[in-house]
Amino acid sequence: QKEGDLSLDEVENAFNEASALKPQDHKFLQLLGSLIHPQDFDKATVYFEKAIKENPIDHSVWNKYGAALANSNKMKEATEAYQ
């Protein structure tokens, strides 16, 4: 990490603060899950689950949710998400 760069925790905290302004925005939740996904699959699934709750017909978030579950070795849940 270079000097002046934000850590993942700092980015997540900033997104959570912004989320408080419009907590039901599924696109925002999906973006946050996507940012966190490479570093913390389990935490990413929480954001994807929230996004799905707000917009259960968004296929792209279901796909990302399935990927996060698969990367967490939760294959049964991942298969269900993909279906």
Contacts in CASP RR format, 6 or more apart in sequence:
PFRMAT RR
TARGET T0000
AUTHOR 0000-0000-0000
METHOD contacts of the structure
MODEL  1
QKEGDLSLDEVENAFNEASALKPQDHKFLQLLGSLIHPQDFDKATVYFEK
AIKENPIDHSVWNKYGAALANSNKMKEATEAYQ
1 7 0 8 1.000
6 14 0 8 1.000
8 35 0 8 1.000
8 36 0 8 1.000
8 39 0 8 1.000
8 40 0 8 1.000
11 35 0 8 1.000
12 32 0 8 1.000
12 35 0 8 1.000
12 36 0 8 1.000
15 28 0 8 1.000
15 31 0 8 1.000
15 32 0 8 1.000
15 35 0 8 1.000
16 32 0 8 1.000
18 28 0 8 1.000
19 25 0 8 1.000
19 28 0 8 1.000
19 29 0 8 1.000
19 32 0 8 1.000
22 28 0 8 1.000
24 54 0 8 1.000
25 54 0 8 1.000
26 50 0 8 1.000
26 51 0 8 1.000
26 52 0 8 1.000
26 54 0 8 1.000
26 55 0 8 1.000
26 58 0 8 1.000
26 61 0 8 1.000
27 51 0 8 1.000
29 47 0 8 1.000
29 48 0 8 1.000
29 50 0 8 1.000
29 51 0 8 1.000
29 54 0 8 1.000
30 47 0 8 1.000
30 48 0 8 1.000
30 51 0 8 1.000
30 58 0 8 1.000
30 60 0 8 1.000
30 61 0 8 1.000
30 64 0 8 1.000
32 47 0 8 1.000
33 43 0 8 1.000
33 44 0 8 1.000
33 47 0 8 1.000
33 48 0 8 1.000
33 51 0 8 1.000
33 64 0 8 1.000
33 68 0 8 1.000
34 44 0 8 1.000
34 64 0 8 1.000
36 43 0 8 1.000
36 44 0 8 1.000
36 47 0 8 1.000
37 44 0 8 1.000
37 64 0 8 1.000
37 67 0 8 1.000
37 68 0 8 1.000
37 71 0 8 1.000
41 68 0 8 1.000
41 69 0 8 1.000
41 71 0 8 1.000
41 72 0 8 1.000
42 68 0 8 1.000
42 72 0 8 1.000
44 64 0 8 1.000
44 68 0 8 1.000
45 65 0 8 1.000
45 68 0 8 1.000
45 69 0 8 1.000
45 72 0 8 1.000
48 61 0 8 1.000
48 64 0 8 1.000
48 65 0 8 1.000
48 66 0 8 1.000
48 68 0 8 1.000
49 65 0 8 1.000
51 58 0 8 1.000
51 61 0 8 1.000
51 65 0 8 1.000
52 58 0 8 1.000
52 61 0 8 1.000
52 62 0 8 1.000
52 65 0 8 1.000
55 61 0 8 1.000
62 81 0 8 1.000
62 82 0 8 1.000
63 82 0 8 1.000
65 81 0 8 1.000
66 77 0 8 1.000
66 78 0 8 1.000
66 81 0 8 1.000
66 82 0 8 1.000
67 78 0 8 1.000
69 75 0 8 1.000
69 77 0 8 1.000
69 78 0 8 1.000
69 81 0 8 1.000
70 78 0 8 1.000
END
